[in-house]
Amino acid sequence: MKLSKLGMGAMRLPTDENGIDHKKAEEIIDYVYKNGVNYFDTAYIYHGGESEVFLGKALAKYPRDSYYIADKFNATVNPDYAAQFAEQLSRLNSEHIDFYMYHGVQDVYIEKLAASSSLEYFESQKAESKIKNLGFSFHGTPDGLRRMFALRNWDFVMLQLNYFDWLYGEGKTLYDIASAKNIPIMVMEPLRGGKLAELTPEAAAVLKEADPHNSIASWFMRWLMTLPDVSVVLSGMTTLDQAQDNINTFFNEKPLNENQQAILKKACGLYRPTVAVACTDCRYCTDDCPQNLDIPRLVGIYNEVKFGGMWRVSFLNALSKNKRPKDCTACSLCVERCPQNLDVPGYFKELADICEQNEIRLSSMKKETVKAR
């Protein structure tokens, strides 16, 4: 398979009051396809299931062997893997899926995945060529990634990878683990849900001064071009302008040089304090916590939720039930111990409220899925 370096993500398609705006979304699909993009990524839950249906129709005008479809099994919404896979083939109006993966694997799900019979079933579908490549998208720790790789010889992996996470998160470690497996690495969230496409005025000015003609987004895309084991970079393009900018970036492929990477690092340094709690993981706060909470880990999850979206509260599932934000007693001993005087109880109260909202959202989503079936 010869994959385009730029892939089209179908999670953030343009919408109107009726759901996906088919006219605008198809215009984007047609534009990127005609400009060389041949990798299209969707999932069972995107746009309430409408994404798969739309993508199947939008691509039907083109020869099936001229593009590749990536799709995902979501056990949280519908654990019946055989029924879900059959439904996805029907929605896509396709006899096979080129890149099929477990959706959003986190550490807490790995043992359940290993113990289920879903892997055996997907292997059988691969033997029948209904699945061409089997992999997983990952949102967990380096240790979790190693455990996933121990389950089987996967055909590919999809990682959240961007320069911000490379600097301040575990992006580099995850990339190195996957790279050692010598399999294709597909990249999601190259712009952190679009947040890195704008930055703050001060951070953006650093990049614009160095290169006034190209977009902020192009800097982060070009940084990914420096990583040799990245096969496809997904972009969820909502407008035709975004698609045109991406095409210009990827088909005039110019990876950042060392000087440009230094400029990007400076811009990210200016941006970081505005989107994240600058916890340094010194752990001065943990010794006297009456609840024995892993405060730096919880602050890290708070940053993920605030920067990456409400769904990331699911990272809390890997923690014991009495070690979560709602268990904070707001005694403020951690604030007294913190060299930066961070308002930890305030962050945890906010995170606990977000958790409650997310539970309501998930309950509603499951009801809607059952109703749709």
C-alpha angles and dihedrals in degrees: 000000000000105000126195112244089230117061128193115236115205098201098091102040117155113273140196133188090291098051124261113026095230096193095053094038093050090049088058093046092050093047097051093042092052089049095055107274110138103162117086122181127198139150141213093256102039112121089355091298094310092106094070092047093048094047092050091053096041093053096041092091091064129070109272092229092057096071141033127228123209119196138168141225113227112198094179095065098034119007093188096100097182093051092044093050092049090049091051093052088051094048091049092044088225136128092218145017116226099206116023123178148171105259122242099340113202128184093258092058099050099086091047090050092050092049096047126088092231094097091054089049094050089047088056091050089051090052087055090049092242085119116039099184128015123206144126141246112232137213104164146087129297089255090053091051090053090051091052092051089052091061097068144327098280120205095221143344133218117215135183099243131168137136094258092057089042089059101036107018139038097283096116093048093049091048092050092051092050093042090057088061091062094224130126114281116211115199125220127182095024087161098032094249091320095303093114091054091075112021119176122307091256094049094042091051091061091058096040092052090053094044116010095175103059132063127260088241092058091063092061093043092050090050089058088055088068091066108088098202097054108109102176133014112204121214123186098217115198099173136037089239090060090049092050092048091050093048090051091050099046100039092049087050109195115158115210115267122223094269092050091049089054090052091050090049090054091051092049090050090057092046100047100076091056096057106029143044103250096227111166095198091239088146095214085133099057105066096068099036105126090210094047090232120175090237099180091050092050091048088051090054089047089056091048091052095046093045102032107031144271095286090071090076083085086079085078089068089080090063127080112266093245093051100066134108094269089060092065110112093201091236088147095218087128091056090053091051096043114103088210096044091233117186094238097164089052092052091048093049089052091047092049090053091050089051090056091050090049093053089054090048093050092048090053092047092053091049091051091049093051090047091050092051 
